Amino acid sequence: MEMVRRIILDDVTKGPALPEGKTRKIKKGTIRCLQCQKQMESAECRNCGCSKCFIIVYDPNTKKMLKFRKDDEGDALSYDKAQKKVKAIRAAVDNGNFRQGDWTDKEAKAKKIENMLDAWLTDKMEEIQADDFSGETLKDYKGYVGNYFIPHFKGMDVRTIDYTNIQQFKNSLQKYAVQVKHNGRKNEQIADKTRKNILDGLHAFFTWLFRAGIIENIPAFPIIPVKNKEEKVALEIEEQSFGLEKIPLEHRDVVEISFEFGLRNGEACVLKVKDINTKERLINICRTRSGANICERTKGKHKDWLPLSERAFEIIMRNIEGKFPDDYIFKNPNARNQDGIYTQKYLNNLWKKYSEIPVTFYEASRHSFCTQIVQDCGADQLQAQVLMRHRDIRQTQNYFHAKPQKLRDIVNRRRKKQKVVVNIPSGVKVSISATGMK
């Protein structure tokens, strides 16, 4: 009887070509008992009771049978791990992307989640250098990786992580959160919004894996409903003025200019003289500050010229006097950073400390601006979208907060403006309004 020589490649055994009938049976991979080699369908072999197994799959490229005997740790496969591995192999076979070398021990170690997360963060660092990504978002991602992703998924092959794993991760978030400081405090229940942000970060990682061709499909993700979402508040102009008067005089201009345009905090910090067209009274909001980084683009990547209000023009002209085009318009006299400009954190703390109004600076500026131009100035949705510099009208809608009193005024005006035409018995038509008959 002719002996067939088997070739061992890490955890893969390559066997002889199979007859066509047998090829069809194992083409997409099956799980066999390591001891009796019967097909396994549970954690223990029903034939001999063995708990260890191997995967047998047909390689369409070499037309050979391959056997996978080890898990990612180099140990004999358990049925649970074999199921996940064969599922990932089948997906690669179905998509025509199966390559034997991708599943060797060396390649499996490279596909471990801790290695892939490191590559993902490195890629995001390069995007920051290219001015295509936010430094603050990367800071959040690094926190999610170190505090949540690696503690839960460490050692797993990203190709075998499925909905069940991610669901278990979602349910374990609070367990990891007690070890992490959130808002300076430990051992507290994290908000639904924070849990959703962590899961969104994980989804962004798997999207990157998919686009890089490392996984065949993005696994399904559980949904975290945000039940304790805080309602945002918009201020009236009079309320803004009250808070502004409490701010120290040397900081009022940068705060008020944020009110005039509904600027994002990072945008107000880095306005430059060259961003102002004094002749046409226009402003170009084209950069932002993200943490310690200054990005030559805004969140929406807009670079449109917008009109300066009379009050904004007055503030701008006062602050650009004697400055060069590349100078920052607003300088922080108390700044500790080298460039001497404001930071988002400084503006937030400034408003919180002095204004005596219990809303965030972002609500006092951007949310209030959007609500005011719609509710008080009559801007329609498209005009508000342009002034807010949003790509999607749905974003703008999130910044509008109708006040009950203003809505009451609207419904009351309905009857005041009503005109009814009635027939007088004499046949003469008259118009009756809320002010009487004419």
Secondary structure, 3 states (H helix, E strand, C coil): CCCCCCEEECCEEECCCCCHHHHHHHCCCEEEECCCCCECCCCCCCCCCCCEEEEEEEECCCCEEEEECECCCCCEEEHHHHHHHHHHHHHHHHCCCCCHHHHCHHHHHHCEHHHHHHHHHHHHHHHHHCCCCCHHHHHHHHHHHHHHHHHHHCCCEHHHCCHHHHHHHHHHHHHHHCCCCECCECCCCCCHHHHHHHHHHHHHHHHHHHHCCCCCCCCCCCCCCCCCCCCCCCCCHHHHHHHHHHCCHHHHHHHHHHHHHCCCHHHHHCCEHHHEECCCCEEECCCEEECCEEECCCCCCCCCEEECCHHHHHHHHHHHCCCCCCCECCCCCCCCCCCCCCCHHHHHHHHHHHCCCCCCHHHHHHHHHHHHHHHCCCCCHHHHHHHHCCCCHHHHHCCCCCCHHHHHHHHHHHHHCCEEEEECCCCCEEEEECCEEC
